[in-house]
Amino acid sequence: MEGILRNSDFKNDLQFRLFQFTIKAITLVRRLPKGKEYDVFSWQFLKSSSSCGANYEEAQGAVSRADFSNKMAIVLKEIRESNYWIKIIIAITENKDEWIKLGKESFELMNIVGSIRAKTSVQRKFN
């Protein structure tokens, strides 16, 4: 179907999964109840969840191993923040099933990104 992105349209599986994570986040946030508290959680969650894929894209253009490692550290921080907001939303919303699935995907993505970050981390000596 024209206009629909597939896994083959992406450089690698992680890039595709981060993209899908953002799309699912947007879709689920649209279904949340309206209210000031949900507005705050939704905004914060949308910023962190969309930042994961965007920063991963930046990492793909890194100019050095250190630059790549730094950008992956940002991806890791953003996915961890996303996990936090998902937990809050699961705790306060009635329709938990889709959020629980997204939370599992977010946790898996965090582990993958964390592993990449650990393997590419540049050890610095502090005096």
N, C-alpha and C positions, 0 to 999 in steps of 0.2 A: 504494500500500500504506500503510495507516494506521500511524503511528508512525515512519515513515522520513522523515528530513529531506531536502529537495531544495534545489537552488540557489534556487528561487523562494521558499523560506522565509526567505531572508536578505536583508538590505538591499542588499548588493552582492556581486560576485564574490570580492573579496578576503576579505570576512568568511566566505564559504562555504569558500574554499580554506584559510584558517587553521583553521577548524573541522575540515575533512577531514584536514588535516595532523596535528592533535592525535589524532584518532581512529585514523589510520594508525599514528602513533607508539605509541599504547597497544597496538594489535593486534600490531605487530612486537615490541615489548618483551616481550609475553607469550610469544613464541616463542623468546626467547633462552635459552641454556643457564643453568642455575642455578650459582651460585658467587659468592664474595665480590666478585671484580672486576666481574662482570656486575651484581651488585646495586648497586654504586656507580655505574657508568655508567648503568644503567637509571634509577635514582632521579634523578640529575642531569639526564639527558636528558628524562625525563618532566616534571620541574619547568620546564625552559626551554621545551620544546615546547608545553606547555599554557599557559604564561604568554604566549606570542605572541598567541594568540587572545583571551585574557582582557584583556590590555592594549589590544588593538585595540578591543575592546568599550568599554573605559573611554574611549578616545580619541573614540569616537562621541558621548560625552556631555560632551566638553570644553567649558569655559565661555569659552575664548578661543583665539585662534590660537596663542598661546604655550603654553597648556595642551595643545592638540592636538599641537603640535610636540614637546613634552616627552614626551607619552605615546607618540608614534610613535618617538621615540628609544629608549624602553624596549623597544618591540616589536622594533626593529632590533637592540638588544643581545641580546635573548633568542633571536632567530632566528639570530644569529651564533653564540651559544653552542650552540644546537641543531646547527648545521652542524659544529661542532667534535666533539661527541659522536658524530654520525653517522659522521664520518671515522674515529674511533677504533673504533667498532663494526664498520665495514667492514673495517678493518685486522685485527681479531682474530677475526672470526666466519667460519664456513664458508659460510653461506647469505647471499651478498652481494646477489643480484639485487634483491630488494625494498628493501633498504637503499640500494642505488645509486639506484633510482627515487625513494625518499624524499629522498635527498640532492640530486637534481636539482630536485625540487619545492622543497625548502628553499632552494636557491640562487636559484631564480626568485623566491620570496617575499621573500628578502633584497633582491634587486635592486628589486622593486616598492616595498617598504617604504622602502628607501634613497632611491628617487626621490621618494616622497611626502615623506619627512622633509626632503630637500634643498629641495624646492619650498616647504615651509611653514616652514622654519627662520627664526627671528627672529634677526636680526643684533644682537649686543650689542656695545657699546663698552666696552672695558676700559681703565681709566685706570692 
